[in-house]
Protein backbone atom coordinates (compact mmCIF):
# COMPACT_ATOMS: atom_id res chain seq x y z
CA UNK A 1 0.00 0.00 0.00
CA UNK A 2 1.49 3.32 -1.02
CA UNK A 3 1.59 6.16 1.54
CA UNK A 4 -1.06 8.85 1.48
CA UNK A 5 -0.08 12.08 -0.23
CA UNK A 6 -2.24 14.05 2.21
CA UNK A 7 -1.15 13.52 5.80
CA UNK A 8 -3.71 14.71 8.38
CA UNK A 9 -1.13 17.18 9.74
CA UNK A 10 -0.76 19.00 6.41
CA UNK A 11 -2.10 22.55 6.51
CA UNK A 12 -5.22 23.34 4.53
CA UNK A 13 -3.41 26.26 2.86
CA UNK A 14 -0.57 23.99 1.68
CA UNK A 15 -3.07 21.51 0.24
CA UNK A 16 -5.07 24.17 -1.59
CA UNK A 17 -1.93 25.82 -2.93
CA UNK A 18 -0.46 22.57 -4.22
CA UNK A 19 -3.73 21.04 -5.47
CA UNK A 20 -6.25 23.79 -6.31
CA UNK A 21 -8.34 21.10 -8.03
CA UNK A 22 -9.37 19.99 -4.50
CA UNK A 23 -11.22 23.27 -3.91
CA UNK A 24 -14.55 21.81 -5.13
CA UNK A 25 -14.26 19.02 -2.53
CA UNK A 26 -13.98 21.59 0.26
CA UNK A 27 -16.89 23.58 -1.17
CA UNK A 28 -18.98 20.43 -1.55
CA UNK A 29 -18.69 19.99 2.22
CA UNK A 30 -19.63 23.65 2.75
CA UNK A 31 -16.20 24.39 4.18
CA UNK A 32 -15.11 28.03 4.15
CA UNK A 33 -11.43 27.04 4.08
CA UNK A 34 -10.91 28.44 0.60
CA UNK A 35 -9.66 31.98 1.14
CA UNK A 36 -9.83 31.72 4.94
CA UNK A 37 -6.91 33.28 6.82
CA UNK A 38 -6.94 30.36 9.29
CA UNK A 39 -6.20 27.85 6.51
CA UNK A 40 -2.49 28.46 7.03
CA UNK A 41 -2.78 27.36 10.66
CA UNK A 42 -5.34 24.56 10.50
CA UNK A 43 -4.51 21.04 9.47
CA UNK A 44 -6.74 18.87 7.34
CA UNK A 45 -7.65 16.98 10.50
CA UNK A 46 -8.51 20.23 12.32
CA UNK A 47 -10.70 21.42 9.47
CA UNK A 48 -12.58 18.13 9.25
CA UNK A 49 -13.32 18.20 12.97
CA UNK A 50 -14.34 21.87 12.92
CA UNK A 51 -16.89 21.09 10.21
CA UNK A 52 -18.14 17.93 11.92
CA UNK A 53 -16.64 15.54 9.37
CA UNK A 54 -14.96 12.24 10.13
CA UNK A 55 -11.27 13.11 9.52
CA UNK A 56 -10.27 9.78 7.97
CA UNK A 57 -13.25 9.76 5.61
CA UNK A 58 -12.61 13.36 4.58
CA UNK A 59 -8.96 12.54 3.85
CA UNK A 60 -10.05 9.54 1.79
CA UNK A 61 -12.36 11.76 -0.24
CA UNK A 62 -9.56 14.27 -0.83
CA UNK A 63 -7.11 11.51 -1.80
CA UNK A 64 -9.64 10.13 -4.28
CA UNK A 65 -9.96 13.61 -5.85
CA UNK A 66 -6.21 14.08 -6.33
CA UNK A 67 -4.85 13.97 -9.87
CA UNK A 68 -2.63 10.99 -10.71
CA UNK A 69 0.93 11.28 -9.45
CA UNK A 70 3.48 12.60 -11.92
CA UNK A 71 6.42 10.14 -11.93
CA UNK A 72 8.80 13.00 -12.75
CA UNK A 73 7.97 14.67 -9.41
CA UNK A 74 9.47 13.43 -6.25
Helices and strands as residue ranges (DSSP letters): H 12-18, G 20-22, H 23-28, G 37-40, H 44-50, H 55-65
